[in-house]
């Protein structure tokens, strides 16, 4: 479910400056969600500047070389957007990267924005990720904002009466292998 994002009192951006955003994301859909959010933020700020963004997939930040490159590019930026699926715990390497960026974020007034997808009812994982981000930012005096989006669960399948496969439940049109049945 998509909704318009409303902003109030964003951090001040100097007239005609570039808005620098670093995006850390899990997968294509979370990256696209973060990109839409960054575009909405830039539109809201209007004539205040153009948008300069860098995107880093979470698994790349597990590699020290990529983590260093991402750190160099995000230092001194205006926003760090962390966009995560709701069914994955924040990887250890990404946690370390975030904690390393928060000292510089506090010095430069960078805001951290968590876009957390609540995927298939996995609220506890979303809450764990949000808690980590909120506490890490609060401990260093960094502004933090989070937004959770709810993704509906995948359709469940029913087994055929003859036991030779699966068929979608009423109103669904996906075809699946019997090996993918869930209880």
Buried (B, 14 or more C-beta within 10 A) or exposed (E): EEEEBEEEEBEEBEEEEBBBBBBBBBBEBBBEBBBBBBBBBBEEBEEBBEBBBBBBBBEBBBEEEBBEBBBEBBBEBBBBBBBBBBBBBBBEBBBBBBEBBBEBBBEBEBBBBBBBBBBEEBEEBBBBBBEBBBEBBEEBEBBBBBBBBBBEEEEEBEEEEEEEEBBBEEEEEEEBEEEEEEE
